[in-house]
């Protein structure tokens, strides 16, 4: 009887895909908030006086707490010890809190002329909010990954991960396309400094897109309560004494278990290759997205109001391709090969973006589509490969360590790009200081940095394929068990 009930849940396509659909709502909202400021960079410079370096500081805040305070690693440990229900609800709440602080900072006109710890107050508080939000969205990411493994192991796991990523990328697409029209539709009073005096002017509401994103996060937070009910029924239907929901008997047992897990994971060469490939790949894509709309304005001459449309094609392609590539991995295998092909496409795209020629909008469209293919290839094979290298009971900690390493890149590369952009274009700062017409940015050097990351990812991909051949992880084998 117990077996019959069990098969009505985890082994039921309706049940596991319904669970996936519910948790995908939360990640859709999280990905929207992650990139909502990207197309607003020119507005931030014009209305609030931000620079590329200032914007780089803000975008780098994504990794501040996750990296330096080890919040991601703690999140993974909590996930393995407390389970997906507790951790998912916790991370969703943290996302809402961080987004609310970010919205308050951008919508508060009094912060524009103030400083905090020597930093522009608006930038400081917006960065703090973004950093808090990042804790939640990253822990939510590892929680969702473990949820998918829990429901889909032995089934269409890569396809399920691909579908979840596709929905999340829809959030990224919306973040690239919708913010400027939303900001232009609404209006706010902006405080600016002109000729040494404070002047209040009406301008686009840069906070409006953030308010919309905050609303989406609240909806995702509520949706997770529904998933919690399903997850509890899953555990009961399988008649298991769920170890991940149990607390250790003593503090000594807890610490011993944590250090044992960390030792086993850190000593695994395959884990390190996956982690390094992850940071190289995502550092060449997500920081690029944060500057992509500005690139379209400066290199390809697009109007600011539609500049986010072309980068918006990137996540649109992943909506269809990531599940397709995940399905190929499920049925045919070749996971390491898929990751290498994606890294090669990264190198090609950013190398062409760096050329001071071919400055036509349709070239940017083609390159963005190819980059979208790469963004579909690598994650569709990379994340389903982790359970082949790391035991399921340590997956939360392993995912958190990978995300922590990834956050070094997501923190450092955007700041580096902002600094390089300003250093490579000193004429822009001179023109702003003189109140003259601001010239266009030259994006050659930033694109070369992204291309270099792609080249390193290719090398690591080949090393991972070699390690799989030696250790027999099964990265080249299908996921679906016959």
SELO-339217 format. One record per residue: x, y, z of N, C-alpha, C in turn; residue in one letter. Coordinates in steps of 0.2 Angstrom, whole numbers, plus 5000, padded with zeros to 4 digits. Each point is the difference from the previous one (the first is absolute). Example, Ala and Ser with C-alpha at 12.3 -4.5 7.8 and 13.67 -1.06 7.14 Angstrom:
<pts>
506649725039499650065000500450065000A;499850054996500450065001499650055003S;
</pts>
This chain:
<pts>
500449945000499650065000500450065000X;500550005004500550065000500350014994X;500249954996500350014994499650034995X;499349985000499550034996499950075001X;500050025006499950075001500750044998X;500549975001500750034998500050024993X;499749954996500150014992499550054998X;499550025004499550054998500350075001X;500750015003500350065001500650014996X;500649985003500650014997500049964993X;499749944999500149974994499450024995X;499650055003499550034995500250064997X;500050004993500250064996499650065002X;499449995002499650065001500250035007X;500249965005500250025006500750045000X;500549964997500650035000500150074995X;499650004995500050064996499650055003X;499549995004499650055003500550035005X;500449965004500450035005500550044997X;500349984994500550044997499750074997X;499450004998499750064998499950055005X;499849985006499950045006500750035002X;500549975001500650035002500350044995X;499949994993500250044995499850075000X;499450015003499750075001500550045004X;500249975006500550045004500650024996X;500349954996500650014997499950054994X;499550004997499850054995500050075003X;499750015006500050075003500750025002X;500449955003500750015002500550024994X;499949974994500450024995499850074997X;499450015000499850074998500350055004X;500050005007500350055004500850004999X;500349944999500750004999500250054994X;499750004995500250044994499650064998X;499550025005499650054998500350074999X;500650015003500450065000500450014993X;500149944997500450004994499850054995X;499450004997499950054995499950075003X;500050015006499950075003500750045002X;500549974998500750035001500050074997X;499850014994500150074997499550055004X;499449975003499650055004500350015006X;500449955003500350015007500550054999X;500450004995500550054998499750074999X;499550014996499750064998499650035006X;499649965004499650035005500350005007X;500449955002500350005006500850015000X;500350014995500750025000500449945001X;499849944999500449945000500550004995X;500649965001500549994995500049934998X;500449984995500149924999500349975006X;500550035003500349975006499550005006X;499650055001499549995005499549954999X;499849994993499549954998500449935001X;500650004999500449945001500049985007X;500150055005500049985007499349975002X;499550044997499349975002499949934998X;500249984993499949944998500449945003X;500650035003500449955003499849985007X;499550045003499749995006499749945001X;499849974994499649935000500449955003X;500750015001500449945003500350025007X;499950065002500350035006499949955006X;499349995002499949965006500149924998X;499849984994500149934998500749985000X;500450044998500749995000500450015006X;500050065003500450025006499749975006X;499350005001499749975006499849935000X;500249974994499949924999499349995000X;499550044999499349995001499849944995X;500250004994499849944996500249935003X;500650005003500249945002499649985006X;499950055005499549985005499349984998X;499850034994499449984997500049934998X;500549984997500049934998500049955006X;500450025005500049965006499349995003X;499750065001499350005002499549964996X;500150004993499649964996500149935001X;500649985001500149925001499849985007X;500050055005499849985007499250015001X;499750064997499450025002499549984994X;500249994994499549974995499850064995X;499749984995499850054995499550045002X;499549985004499450045002500350065004X;500349995005500350065004500450044997X;500549984996500550044996499750044995X;499549974996499750034995499550065002X;499749995006499650065003500450055002X;500649985003500550055003500350044995X;500249974994500350044995499550044996X;499449984999499550044997499950075004X;499949995007499950065004500650045000X;500649984999500650045000500050044993X;499849974995499950034994499650065000X;499449995003499550065001500350065004X;500449985005500350055005500550044996X;500449974996500550034997499850054994X;499549974997499750044994499650065003X;499750005006499750055003500550065001X;500549985003500650055002500250034993X;500149964995500350034994499550054997X;499349985000499550044998500050075004X;500050005006500050065004500650044999X;500649974999500650044998499950044993X;499849974995499950034994499450055000X;499549995004499450044999500150065005X;500550005004500150065005500450054998X;499750064998500450054997500550045004X;499949995007500550035005500749975000X;500049944997500649965001500550024994X;499750044995500450014994500650055001X;499950045005500650055002500449995006X;499849945003500349985007500649954998X;500450005005500549945000500049965006X;500249945000500049955005500749965000X;500450015005500749975000500450024994X;499950064998500350034994499849984993X;499449965000499749984994499350034999X;499850024994499450024998499449965004X;499650035004499649975005499549964996X;499750024994499649964996500349944998X;500650004998500449944997500149965006X;500250025006500249965006499449965002X;499450035001499449975002499749954995X;500050024994499849964994500449945000X;500750015001500549945000499849955006X;499950035006499849965005499449964999X;499550034997499449964999500149954995X;500450014994500249954995500449955003X;500450015005500449955003499649955004X;499550035004499649965004499549964995X;499850034995499649964995500449944997X;500650024999500449944997500149945004X;500050015007500049955004499449954999X;499450035000499449974999500049964993X;500250044995499949974993500549944999X;500650015003500549944999499849945004X;499850015006499849945004499349974997X;499650044997499449984997500249954994X;500550034997500349964994500249935002X;500449995005500349945002499449965003X;499550035003499449965003499649974994X;499950044995499649984994500449944997X;500650014999500449944997500049945004X;500050005007499949945004499349974999X;499550055000499349984999499949964993X;500350024995500049974994500349935000X;500649995003500349945001499549955004X;499750035005499649965005499449974996X;499750044995499449984997500149974993X;500650014997500149974993500649964999X;500449985006500549954999499849944997X;500349974995499849944997499550014994X;499850075000499550024995500350054995X;499650054997500350054996500350055004X;500549995003500350055005500350064996X;500449994995500350064996499550044997X;499449964997499550044997499650045005X;499949985006499750035005500450065002X;500649995001500550065002500050054994X;500049984994499950044994499450045000X;499449975002499450045000500050055005X;500249985006500150055005500450064998X;500649994997500450054998499750044995X;499649974995499750044995499550055003X;499649985005499550045003500450065004X;500549985003500450055003500350054995X;500249984995500350044994499450054997X;499449985001499550044998500050065004X;500149995007500150065004500650044998X;500549984998500650044997499850034994X;499649974996499850034993499550065002X;499649995005499550065002500450055003X;500549995004500550055003500350044995X;500249974994500350044995499650044995X;499449985000499550034995499550055004X;499849995006499450035003500250075004X;500650005003500250055005499950074997X;500350014994500050074997499350024998X;499649964997499350024999499650025006X;500149965005499750015007500250065003X;500750024999500350065003499750064997X;500049994993499750064996499350015001X;499649955001499350015001499850045006X;500449985006499950045006500550055001X;499950055005500550055001500150025007X;500650025001500250025007500450075000X;500050025006500450065001500749985002X;500550034996500749985001500450065002X;500449995005500450055003500750004997X;500250064997500750004996500450065002X;500649994999500550065002500150034993X;499950075000500150044994500350065002X;500650024997500450065002500050015007X;500149945004500150015007499450005004X;499450004997499450015003499649944999X;499549985005499649955000499450024996X;499849964995499450014995499649945000X;499350015001499649944999499650014993X;500049944997499849994993499549945000X;499550004996499649944998500449964995X;500049945001500349954995499749935001X;500349964996499749935000500149965007X;499549965001500049975007500449945000X;500750005002500449955000499849945005X;499650035005499849955005499449964998X;499750024995499449964998500149934998X;500549984996500249934999500249965006X;500350045005500249965006499349985004X;499550055000499449995003499649944997X;500149994994499749954996500349935002X;500750005000500449945002499849985007X;499950055005499949985007499349975000X;499550024996499449975000500049934998X;500449984995500249944997500349955005X;500450035004500349965006499649985005X;499550055002499549985005499649944997X;499850004994499649954997500449935000X;500650014999500449945000500149975007X;500050045005500149995007499349965002X;499550024998499349975002500049934996X;500250004994500049944996500449945004X;500550025003500449955003499749965006X;499550045003499649965005499649944997X;499850014994499649954996500549944999X;500650024998500549944999500149965007X;500150045005500149975006499549945002X;499450024999499549955001500149934995X;500250024994500149944995500649965003X;500550035002500649975002499949965006X;499650025005499949965006499649944998X;499550014995499649944998500549954996X;500550024997500549964996500349965006X;500350035005500449965005499549955003X;499450025002499549955003499849944995X;500050024994499849954995500549944999X;500650035001500649954999500149965006X;499750025005500149975007500749995002X;500350065000500750015002500150045006X;500549985004500250045006500550054997X;499750064998500550044996500650035004X;500549984998500650015004500250084999X;499850034994500250075000499650045004X;499449985003499650045004500249985008X;500449965001500249985007500650055002X;500050015006500550045003500549955004X;500750024999500549955004499850005007X;500249955003499949995008500450055004X;500650024998500550045003500350054996X;500350055003500350054996500749974997X;500349965004500649964997499849964994X;499449965000499849974994499950044994X;499750065001499950044995500650034997X;500550025004500650034997500449944997X;500049945003500449954997499749984993X;499350004999499749994994500250054995X;500050065002500150064995500749994997X;500550005005500749994998500149944996X;499749955001500149944996499750014993X;499550034999499750014994500550054996X;500250055003500450054997500749974998X;500249965004500749964998499949964994X;499549965000499849964994499950044994X;499750055000499850044994500650044998X;500450035004500650044998500549954998X;500149945002500549964997499849964994X;499550024997499749974994500350054994X;500449974996500350044994499450024995X;499649954999499450024995499650055003X;499950015006499650065003500350064998X;500750015001500450064999499950024992X;500149954996499950014993499350034998X;499549975003499350034999500050075002X;500250015006500050065004500450064996X;500649984997500350054996499750024994X;499849944997499650014993499450055001X;499749995006499450045001500150075001X;500650025004500150075001500350034994X;500349964996500350034993499450024996X;499549954999499550004995499550065002X;499850005007499550055002500350075000X;500650005001500350075001500150034993X;500049964995500050024993499350024997X;499549985004499350014997499650055004X;499949995007499650045004500350075001X;500650015001500350075000499950034994X;500149964994499950034993499250035000X;499649965002499350025000499950075003X;500350015006499950065004500350064996X;500449994995500350064996499749994992X;499649954999499849994993499650054997X;499550035004499650054997500450064999X;500550025004500450064999500549994994X;500249934999500449994994499650014994X;499449985000499650014994499950084998X;500050045005499950074999500750034997X;500549985003500750034999500349974994X;499949944999500449964994499550004994X;499449995001499649984994499550064999X;500050055004499650064998499249995002X;499849965004499349995001499850055005X;499350024999499750055005500049965007X;500050045005500049975007499449975001X;499450024997499449975002499949934997X;500449984995499949944997500749965001X;500550035003500649965001500049945003X;499549995005500049935003499749954996X;499750014994499649964996500549944998X;500650024997500449954997500349965006X;500350025005500249965006499449955002X;499450035000499449965002499949944996X;500349994994500049944996500449955003X;500550015004500449955003499749955004X;499650035005499649955004499449974997X;499850044994499449974997500249934996X;500650004998500249944996500149945005X;500250025006500149945005499349975002X;499550044999499349975002499949944997X;500249994993499949944996500649965000X;500650035000500649954999500249975006X;500050035006500249975006499749935001X;499350005000499749935001500249954994X;500150034994500149954995500749975001X;500550045002500749985001500049955006X;499650025005499949965006499749934998X;499550004996499749944997500549954997X;500550044996500549964996500549975005X;500150035005500549985006499649945003X;499450015002499649945003500049944996X;500050004993499949944996500649984997X;500550054998500649984996500650015004X;500050045006500650015003500450064997X;500749995000500550054998500050065003X;499950005007500050065004500650054999X;500649975001500650035000500150044993X;499849964995500150034993499550064999X;499449995002499550065000500350065003X;500349995006500350065004500650034996X;500449964996500650034996499750044994X;499549974997499750044994499850065003X;499650015005499850065003500550055001X;500649985003500550045001500350034994X;500149964995500350024993499550064998X;499449995000499550054998500150075003X;500149995007500250065004500650044997X;500549964999500650034997499950044994X;499649964995499950034994499650075000X;499549995004499550065000500450065003X;500350005006500350055003500650034996X;500349964996500650024996499750044994X;499549984998499750054994499750065003X;499750005006499850065003500550055002X;500649975001500650055001500350034994X;499849984994500350034994499750074999X;500450054998499850064999499650014993X;499849954997499750004994499349965001X;499649994994499449965000499550045005X;500050065000499550045005499350014997X;499749944999499450004997499549965005X;499450035001499549975005499949934998X;499949984994499949934998500649955002X;500650035000500549965002500049985008X;499750055003499949995008499549955001X;499550004996499449955000500349935000X;500449994994500349944999500449975006X;500450055002500549985005499649985007X;499550045001499649995006499649935000X;499849984994499749944999500549945001X;500650014998500549955001500250005007X;500050055004500250005007499449975004X;499450014997499449965003500149935000X;500249984994500249924999500549985005X;500550045001500549985005499750005007X;499650055002499750005006499549945001X;499849974995499649945000500449945001X;500550004996500449935000500449995007X;500350055003500549985005499549985007X;499650055002499649985006499649944999X;499749984994499649944999500449945001X;500750005000500449945001500450015007X;500150065002500450015006499749985006X;499450035001499649995007499849925000X;499849974995499849935001500649965001X;500650024998500649965001500250005008X;499850055003500350005007499749945004X;499449985000499849945004500449934997X;500350014995500449944998500750005003X;500250065003500650005003500050005007X;499450035003499950015007499449965002X;500149965006499449965003499450055002X;499449984999499450045001500050035007X;500249965005500050035007500450065001X;500550014995500550065001499850054994X;499549994997499950044994499950085002X;499650015005499950075002500750035002X;500449975003500650035002500550014993X;499949954996500450004994499850064995X;499350004999499750064996500250075003X;500050005007500150075003500850024999X;500449955000500750014999500150034993X;499749964995500150024993499750074999X;499450025003499750065000500550055003X;500349995006500450045003500650024996X;500349954997500650014995499750044994X;499449994998499850044994499950075002X;499850015006499950075002500650045001X;500649975000500650045000500050044993X;499849964995500050034993499550054999X;499449985003499450054999500150065004X;500450005005500250065004500650044997X;500549964998500650044997500050024993X;499749964996500050024992499650064999X;499450015003499650064998500450065002X;500350005006500450065003500650014995X;500349944998500650014996499850034993X;499449984997499850034994499850075001X;499750025005499950075001500650045000X;500549985004500650045001500450004993X;500049944997500450004993499650054995X;499350005000499750044996500150085001X;500150025006500150075002500850014998X;500449965002500750014998500250004993X;499649964996500150004993499650064996X;499650035004499650064997500150065004X;500650035002500150065004499650064997X;499950004994499650064997499350005002X;499749955002499350005003500050045006X;500449985005500050045007500250074999X;500550024995500250074999499350044997X;499749964996499450044997499550015005X;499949955004499450015006500250055004X;500750015002500250055005499950074997X;500150004993500050074997499350024998X;499549955001499350014998499950004992X;500549974997499950004992499749934998X;499950004994499749944997500449945001X;499749945003500449945002500149964994X;500649984999500249964994499849925002X;500049964995499849935000500649965004X;499849955003500549965003500349954995X;500649985000500349954996500149945005X;499649954997499949935004500549954998X;500650024996500449954998500449965006X;500350035004500349975006499649955004X;499450035002499549955004499949944996X;499850014994499949944996500649954999X;500650025000500549965000500149965007X;499850035005500049975007499549945000X;499450014997499549955000500349944995X;500350024995500249954995500649965003X;500450035004500549965004499749955005X;499550025003499649955005499849944996X;499750014994499849954996500549954998X;500650034998500649964998500249955006X;500050035006500249965006499549955001X;499350014999499549955001500149944995X;500250014994500249954996500549955003X;500550035002500649965003499749965006X;499650035004499849965006499549954998X;499650014995499549954997500449944998X;500550014996500449944998500349965006X;500250045005500349965006499549965004X;499350035000499549975003499849934996X;500050014994499949944995500549945002X;500650025000500649965002499949975007X;499850035005499949985006499449955001X;499550014996499449964999500349934997X;500450004995500249944997500449965005X;500450035005500449975005499649975005X;499650045003499649985006499349974999X;499850004993499449974999499350035003X;500050075000499450035003499449994996X;500149994994499449994995499750064997X;500450055000499850064997499850004993X;500349954996499949994993499449954999X;499749975006499549954999499350035001X;499549974998499350035001499850005007X;499550055002499750005007499549965001X;499649984995499449965001500249935000X;499849975006500149935001499549954997X;500349964996499549954996499949945005X;
</pts>
